[in-house]
Amino acid sequence: MTYKNFLAASMCVLAGTAGSAGSTQAQQSSNDQAAKKPEISRIVGMEMGDRACYMELVDSKGKKREDLADFAICDKTNLVGKRVEITRKRAQVMSVACKGRENCSISDTVNLIVMIKEAK
């Protein structure tokens, strides 16, 4: 991925998270998430992509899946192979339809992983 692609995708993520920060609906969603049990999964792998950080996870039932995470999450390679607590937030990322084009303004709204920490 080129530096320009990285910047364009980062701006899509930032634009999506900044726009909803002040809304009552977003605050209610945050309150609902705080009341839920934390999501725990084991990280099998992660890779920097053109839309986001692509994470391979295995949940507590052994089901493997791929999820999108904030680009900064890919820097936490020390957590690969470990059980982590996951925090998600609705955010916009570059659309699959963009096919990595840096000047593409199409976005998709996803439940983006925005924070991970090692589970106790």
C-alpha positions in Angstrom: 0.0 0.0 0.0 1.4 3.4 -0.9 1.7 6.2 1.6 -1.1 8.2 -0.3 -3.4 5.2 0.0 -2.7 5.0 3.7 -3.4 8.7 4.1 -6.7 8.5 2.1 -7.9 5.5 4.0 -6.9 7.1 7.3 -8.9 10.2 6.5 -12.0 8.1 5.7 -11.7 6.5 9.1 -11.1 9.8 10.9 -14.0 11.5 9.1 -16.4 8.7 10.0 -15.4 8.7 13.7 -15.3 12.5 14.1 -18.7 13.1 12.5 -20.6 11.0 15.0 -18.8 11.9 18.2 -21.2 14.5 19.4 -24.5 12.8 18.6 -26.9 11.6 21.2 -27.3 8.3 19.4 -23.5 7.7 19.5 -23.5 8.5 23.2 -26.4 6.0 23.8 -24.5 3.4 21.8 -21.4 4.0 24.0 -23.5 3.5 27.1 -25.0 0.3 25.8 -21.5 -1.0 25.0 -20.3 -0.2 28.5 -23.0 -2.4 30.0 -22.2 -5.4 27.7 -19.6 -8.1 28.5 -16.3 -7.4 26.8 -15.7 -9.1 23.4 -12.8 -11.6 23.9 -11.0 -13.2 20.9 -7.6 -14.6 20.1 -5.6 -12.8 17.4 -4.3 -15.2 14.8 -2.9 -12.6 12.5 -3.0 -9.0 11.3 -2.0 -7.2 8.1 -2.0 -3.6 7.0 -4.5 -3.2 4.2 -5.7 -0.3 1.9 -9.0 0.1 3.8 -7.9 -0.7 7.4 -5.9 -3.2 9.4 -7.2 -6.7 8.6 -7.3 -8.9 11.7 -7.8 -12.7 11.8 -9.6 -13.6 15.0 -10.8 -16.8 16.7 -13.7 -16.3 19.1 -14.4 -18.2 22.3 -16.4 -20.8 20.4 -13.4 -21.5 18.0 -15.0 -19.7 15.1 -12.4 -17.9 12.8 -13.3 -14.6 11.2 -11.6 -11.6 9.6 -12.4 -8.1 10.9 -11.4 -4.5 10.1 -9.5 -2.5 12.7 -8.1 1.0 12.9 -4.7 1.3 11.2 -2.9 1.9 14.6 -4.0 -1.6 15.8 -1.6 -3.2 13.3 1.3 -1.8 15.3 0.4 -4.1 18.2 2.0 -7.2 16.8 3.1 -8.3 20.3 -0.6 -9.3 20.8 -0.7 -11.9 18.0 -1.5 -15.3 19.5 -2.9 -13.8 22.6 -6.5 -13.4 23.9 -7.6 -9.7 23.7 -10.5 -7.6 24.8 -12.0 -5.8 21.8 -13.7 -2.4 21.6 -15.6 -1.5 18.4 -17.1 1.7 17.1 -19.2 2.5 14.0 -16.9 4.2 11.5 -16.4 4.8 7.8 -13.6 3.2 5.9 -12.7 3.3 2.2 -15.2 1.3 0.2 -14.3 -2.0 -1.4 -15.6 -0.5 -4.6 -12.6 1.9 -4.6 -10.2 -1.0 -5.2 -7.4 0.9 -3.4 -7.7 4.1 -5.5 -6.4 6.9 -3.3 -8.7 9.6 -4.6 -11.9 7.6 -4.2 -14.5 9.2 -2.0 -16.8 6.2 -1.6 -16.9 4.8 1.9 -18.5 1.9 3.8 -19.8 2.1 7.4 -18.5 -0.8 9.5 -18.1 -1.9 13.1 -14.4 -1.0 13.3 -12.1 -2.4 16.0 -10.7 0.8 17.6 -9.0 -0.6 20.7 -7.6 -3.9 21.8 -5.9 -4.9 25.1 -4.7 -8.2 26.4 -7.4 -10.0 28.2 -7.0 -11.0 31.9 
